[in-house]
Amino acid sequence: MIYRTRINYSIEQKAEIWDRWQRGESLNSIGRAFDRPSSSIFGQLAPTGGIRPPTRRRSRLALTLSEREEISRGSTTTQTLREIATTLNRSPSTISREIKRNGGYDNYRAAKADQAAWDRGHRPKQCKLACHPMLKYIVATKLNRKWSPKQIAGWLKKTYPKEENKQVSHETIYRSLFIQARGVLKKELQLTLRTQRAIRRAKQHSIKSEGLGKITNTISISERPACVEDRAVPGHWEGDLISGSNNSHMATLVERHSRYVMLVKIKGKDTETVISALIKHAKKLPTELYKSLTWDRGKEMADHQRFTLATDVDVYFCDPQSPWQRGTNENTNRLLRQYFPKGTDLSVHSQITLNKVARELNERPRETLEFETPAERFNACVASTG
């Protein structure tokens, strides 16, 4: 058996690891570049939660090494503190404190004092959440409701516009979660984030390419009216089918103007079952708020013409392998995986449960809505049609 020696990464190697990580490379990919397992790379990233630590710099007001060498020379030639201070254009009290904290007048050494100053400066500073318990409580409460850090930060800014002590950036929340040395937010709150990762990724993407089939008599998304594209008019929806274990499924519907979410329990993936469920659901909404539906080319929509005949709702289809053309719905599906992880049995959830999850999503503030909630925006549309 061949045992590898433990590698001590140089400053340059650590910088390259962080550069690769921030470009979105995987742990395995970075490990191959250094001929090391992914666990070795993880060990470099984990202490700061995958967040690159800032480059340390000395304060412009701090004594430099050359100034400390001048102090050392002055002490050996029995110069007074005031003479040394005058030479360096520094306050005598600055020179006095420097000498006292580093061995005294007779034992002062420049290199040793300079390293001690660098080490003393390497201490964690308290972040805003640590200094304001009420703000910390509000953030933890919202995280437990599965709000994202960006939603929390936006909501705080909108709710308390003139109270700085009740505002915090989303980056501070992320750092408080992933950099556990801060000890501000409990590690368990990481599980409330959508990805539930142990360390923070700089970039992620996923492309859905399964379940595609040929459907006839489709209307391409390129023929969709411009008013749908610019989200100016309510009533245009994006839809998709989410699958779980044991052949379980549910339909997700998102209104483009308000980002309002509706979930529909589906008993099977066949087109007859899916279309029948969508027709039944469509009749619950005012016709003014259901004008079109955009779907991918999954075979469950093969009978889309029956849906249009029954509801007078046009169905537009995305181009093959182009999930970004339904970006609102794809984003919603990622949010839903926080409640329904991949591989779980969706059939155990009743329609009541699905409605509850949809309501929770609809009551989250959205940055794209200037931190209004989808429920507020959609209810305004309902009131205007009434």
N, C-alpha and C positions, 0 to 999 in steps of 0.2 A: 504494500500500500504506500502511495506517495503522499506525503504530508506537505502542504504548502506553508511557507513561513508567513507570519503575520505581516501584512503590508502597512507601513506607516506612510500615508499619503502626504506628499509635499504640498506646500501652499499653492503651487501652480496646478498640481493634480486636483486638489480640492476645488479650485476655481473652475477647472474644466468640468468637473462633476456637476457643479451648480449651473454652469452654462448649458450643459446638455439637458439637465433636468428642466430648466426654465424654457428650453426650446420644445419641450414636450416629449423627450425620449423616455422610454420605459426603463425600469430598473435593470431588466435583462439586457437591454441594448447598451446601457452605460457599462454594465459589468463586463460585457464582451470586449468593449474597447480597452478595458484595463486587465483583461484576462482574469477576472474575479467573479465570484458568484453574486447574484443580486442582493443577497443578505449583507455582503460587505458594503455595497453602495447604500443600502437602506440604513446601515449603522452610521453612515456619514450624514444622512439627511434627517433621520428621526429626532435627534435631540432638539432641533428647532422646528419640528413638525412639517418639514418640507418647505419651509419659508426661509429664503436665503438671508442669513444674518447680514446686517449692514457693515460696510467696511469701517473698521475702527480708525478714528483720527484724533489726534491730540487737539485740545483747545488752543486757539490762537493766543490765549492769555497765559498758557502754561509755560514754565521754564523749559528751554530747549537743552539738549545735551551739551551744546557748546557753552551755554550760559552756566550750566552746572560744572563744567570743566574750569571755567573762569573762577567760580566760587571755590573749587578745590585748590586751585593755584593760589588764590588769595588767602585761604586758610593756612596753607603751608608757609607762606611768606609773612604770616602774622598781620595781614591787613585787617583793619577794623571792618565791622559790618557795614558802616556807612560808606567807607571807601569802596568796598565791593559793590554796594548798591549804586553808588555814583557812576562807577565804571560801566555797569550794566543798564543804567538808566531805569532802575527798579526801586521800589519802596524798600527801606531798610527792614520793615516788618516782614516783607516777603522773603528776604534773605534769612532773617532770623528764624522764621518758621521752617524754612527749607532745611537749615542746618540742624535744628533741634529734632526734627522728625527722622533724621537720617544719620544718627550716631554722634552728633555733637561736633563742636568746632575742631577737635583734635582727630576725630575718626571719620570725617566726611570723605566719601569717595564718589566721584561723579557718575561712573557707570552703574554702580550699585544703587545710587539714589534715583537715577533715571529709570531703571527697571522697576524699582519699588513704586514709583509714581505711576508707571504704566499698569502694574498689577492692581494698585488701589483703584484705578479708574475703571477696571473691568468688573463692574458690579451692576446687577439688574436695577433698572429704574422702575418705580411703580407706574403702572398704566392708569388711565382714567377710571376704568372700572374698579380698580383696587382702592381708589381714593373716594369713590362715591357709591356707598352701599345701596342706595335706592336705585340708582341707575343700573347697577349690577343685577338687582332683583328684577327690574323691568325686562332687561335683556334675557335673563334666564327664563322668565315666564313666557316670553314670546318664542324662545327657542323650543320650549316644551310644547308649544302649539304648532311647532314645525314651520315657523317663519324662517326665512333665510336671513343671514346677517345684513344683506343689502336692503331687504324689506324692513327690517327693524330700524336700521339707520335712517332710511327715508321717512318712515312713520314718525320717529322721534323728532326729526327736523320739522316735519309738517305740524305735529301736535304741540311741540314746545319751541316755536320759532325764536323766542327771545330768551330762552333759558339754556345757556351753554352747558350747565352742569347736568342737563338731562338730554344731551346729544352726544353721540359717539359715532365714529366712522365704522363702516363694515369691516375695514381692514383690521381695526383694533379688536373687534369681536373675533375675527378669524384667528388672530395671533393669540388672543386669550384662550381660545379653544385648543389650538395645536401646539403652542409652546407651553407645556405643562409646568415648566420651571416658574412661570409667573404665578401659578396657583390661584388664579382668580375665578375662573369658571370650572366647574367639575368636569372631569374627563368624560363622564357619562353623557354629557350634553352633545358630544360629538356624534352620538348615534341619532340625534334629531336632525342632523344635516342630511341632505338628499343622498350624497354619495357614501356616507358613513366610512370614509377612508381614515386610516391611521395617520397619514400625512397628507398635506395639501398638494394637489396637482396644479401645475401652472396652466395646463390646457387639456381639454378632453374632447373627444368627438365620437360619435357612433353613427353608423349608417345602417338602416334597416333594409335588408334585401331579400328577406324570405317571404314566402307566401304570395309571390307575384304570379299572375296568370293572364291569359289573353281574354279580353272582354270586348265584345262587339258593340257597334253603334255608340261609341263613346263620344263625349264632347271634351275636347282637349282644354287644359287649363289656359292655353294661349287664347282661347275664344271667350274667356271669362271677362265680363265688363270691367272697365277701368274703375268704376265706383267700388267694386269688390276689392280690387288691388290696393287702393289707398285707404281702405278702412273707414271712409267718411260716412258710409251709410250702414246702419245696423241691420241685422237679419241674415248675414252671410256666414255660414258655418264651415268648419273643417272637421272631418271625422276620421276615425281609425278603429281598428279592432285590436284589443290587447288580449293575449292568450296566456293561460296558466297551465298548471299540471292537470292531469286527468281530463284532458279535452275541455277545459273550462275557459270561458271567454266573457268579455264585456266590451261594449262600444263606448268610445269617448267622443264627445262632441264639444267643440269650443267655438264660441261666437267671436268673429274676428275683431269687431269694433270694440267690444267691452272685455274680451278675454273670459267671458262667462263660461263655466264648465258644467256639462251635464253628463251623467254616467247612466248607461242602460245595461241591465243584466241580460245576457244572451245565453240561451240554452244550448246552442250549437253553432258551428262555424259555417254550415251550409248556407247557400245564398237565400233559400226560401225562409229559413228561420231568421236570418239577419235582416232581410228586407222587411219581413212582417213586423219585427220588433221596432225597426226604425219608423215604419208607417204609423204604428200605434203611438210611438213617442212624439212624432211630428204633430199629431192632432191635438197634443196638449198645449201647443204654443199658438199665439195669434199669428195669422197668416202674414201680417206685416213684419213679424220678427223671424220668419223662416222663408227666405227667398231663394237661397242656393245652398248646395252642399258640395264641398271639395273633398275627394277621397283619393287614396292611392289605387294601384291597379290590382289589389287583392281580389281573389276569385269570389270572395263573399259578396261582392257587388255586381256579379254577373247579371243579376235580374234587376238592374238599376232602373230600367224603363218602367217596370211595375211600380216602383217607388215614385217616379215622376208622375205617372198617371193618377196615382192615388192621392198625391199631396200637392201637385202642381209646383213642385220644387225641382229646379234643374240641378243635375249632378255633373260636376266637372271633374276630370281625372288628371292627376299629375303625370308627368313624363316618367317612363320606367327608371327606377333606381334614382329618384330625385326627391327624397324626403324633405329637403329644405324648402320645397314649394308649398309644403304645409308646415311651415316653421312653428306657428302658434301651437298646432296640435302636437308636434313632436316634442316641444318644450313641456307641454302639459303632461304628456306620457312619462317624461322623466320625473316630473313632480309626483305622479301617481305611483311610481315604483317605490317611493318612500313609504307608501301605505301598503302596496301590494308588490313585494319583491318578486323578481323573476323566479319561476319554479314553484310558486305557491298555488294552491288550489283556489281558484276564484269562485268556484261554485258554492263554497261555504258562506259566502257573503250575500245577504239579502239585498233587495233593492233599497230597503230602508237604510242599510249600512252604506251603500253606494251614495245615496242622497246626502248622508251625513258627511262623508268625505268630500263630496262636491261642494257642500256648503262651507266646509272649512277652507277649501281652496279659494272659494269665491269671496271669503271674508279676509283674505290676505291682501295687504296693499301692494300695488305693482308699480315699479319704477316707470314703465311705459305709459301708465295712466296718471303720471305725476302723483303717485302714491295714493290715489283713490283705490277702492276695492272694485273688483269686477261686479260684485253685487250692487254697489252704489251706481255704477255706470249703467248696468243692465236695467235696474229698476227705473232709472231716469228714462230709458228708452220705452219701457212698458208704459210709464205714465204719459209720455208724449203721444203714444198710439191710442191711448184710452181717451 
